[in-house]
Amino acid sequence: MLRLVDPRDSLRMSILVALGLTSCAGASQPSSSSSEAGPVVTITPGSSSAPATDPHDSGDPGIPVISAKTGWVTESNGSIHRATVVSCDPTIELPACKGTEGHQMCKTDADCKEHPFGKCVSGVGQIGNYCGCRYSCAKDSDCGAGEACVCKGLGRVGQGHSVCAPASCYVDSDCESKQCGLSVYHNGCSARASLVCRSKSDTCKSDNDCAERGGQCVVARSESDAKWECAGRSCVIGRPLVVDGSARAARPALRSDWLARLEFDVNAVDAETRSAATNHYAAMAAMEHASVASFARFSLQLLALGAPAELVQDAHHAALDEIEHARTSYALASLFGKENMGPDKLPAAIANIDVGIDAFVAALVAEGCVGETLGAAEGREAAERAALPDLAAALFTIAEDEERHATLAWRTLKWALETFGEPARAAATNAFASACAVYAADAPVLHHAEEFGILSGKSLGTLRRQVVSSVVAPCARALGISFELLDAA
């Protein structure tokens, strides 16, 4: 299909028109093409080097026999295990508190005494820009019961410091398999490290076994369910319901009252693809369902902050849209899964609401200006690649609504900047840099099926980087907010 207008250009124009800033629409945009990632925000991990691969390793991708190897061992297939206990570098490579942050839970390192190696660092999150304590470790005894100290620089461990992680084993000799493996599962939004024994029942030995489907060989569930398997993205872009720093969503339940009317034949779809589509649309449905609560909270925040009636009205319209998105997504999950599915209870919907301007703007940028802008682009791309006309139409409707939600977020940001001035601008600047950095890497996608609207990790990563550079960054500049975009390494 010939595209007369690049959809990213159209999305940028929609946002700028909504902001009344069309004269800025053509201002110095980086070029975007379907095959190049373009400039991205670079995430800088800890500088400590990972352990070198043993030059005497046989290259056997199976579980190795315990030998004279010591410390953290990286095998030739990329898997990491802990042969013996060693000390880690406890240095925290994060910026120190400047003293100008909006929220200050600490002022100096001396205030951080709850755990060893405390540092008062500057950051940005759901409460806006803040000073908070961050803790590192040098040895297992620095951590809590059932935890081990994982050294920075190991595999996907990139928090800029060594971390305490749940551990069902501590060294290789604790395991029947003689391998205590390091699992670092990145679900597309955040990472979780753990130490778990490898076993013969594992369905994968390393990321190489999952590479064709874009996944990671990890323990994705819990340390008590200690099975290594290929896992992909479980975090779906949209406006999440964030409580205490984590996105919350309802568990699936067997029910039929949250289903839109969708009828198309998926009987010819192979079992693996059908399972992947079921999981993908079930996760999408849960996120859309939680978005109803997120917009309800957003509308209450707008009222508390004295926002114009038009913004409050559009927030309520958006919540109604999300109900339909959830119904459509649950219907898709039910079609592919061949049993009716809906949401269970969502107690997090009535969590306390923060109406501080720093927290409001930080969440607005991360969830709306960045998250929903990317979600609109992702939905449109998925719709254009979907082979089934009814599926493509359903995804295109969701994408159109998400574009309106994105423009609502940008309009709200403009109002907040005009109303609250420098505190809002500082919070927005930090939040843009932080939020965009999350999407610099390709997304881990276990099984992609673009003909059914499930984009590959590489396609998602490329699309997100293009949207950040050609839509998010120029629209932020149009509001007088700049954050650094660097060429990909």
Secondary structure, 3 states (H helix, E strand, C coil): CCCCCCHHHHHHHHHHHHCCCHHHCCCCCCCCECCECCCECCCCCCCCCCCCCCCCCCCCCCCCCCCCCCCEEECCCCCEEECCCCCCCCCCCCCECCCCCCEECCCCHHHCCCCCCEEEEEEEECCEEEEEEEECCCCHHHCCCCEEEECCCCCCCCCCCCEEEEECCCCHHHCCCCCEEEEEEECCCCEEEEEEECCCCCCCCCHHHHHHHCCEEECCCCCCCCCCEEECCCCCCCCCEEECCEEECCCEECCCCCCCCCCCCCCCCCHHHHHHHHHHHHHHHHHHHHHHHHHHHHHHHHHHCCCCHHHHHHHHHHHHHHHHHHHHHHHHHHHHHCCCCEECCCHHHHCCCCCCHHHHHHHHHHHHHHHHHHHHHHHHHHHHHCCCHHHHHHHHHHHHHHHHHHHHHHHHHHHHHHHHCHHHHHHHHHHHHHHHHHCCCCCCCCCCEHHHCECCHHHHHHHHHHHHHHHHHHHHHHCCCCCCCECCC
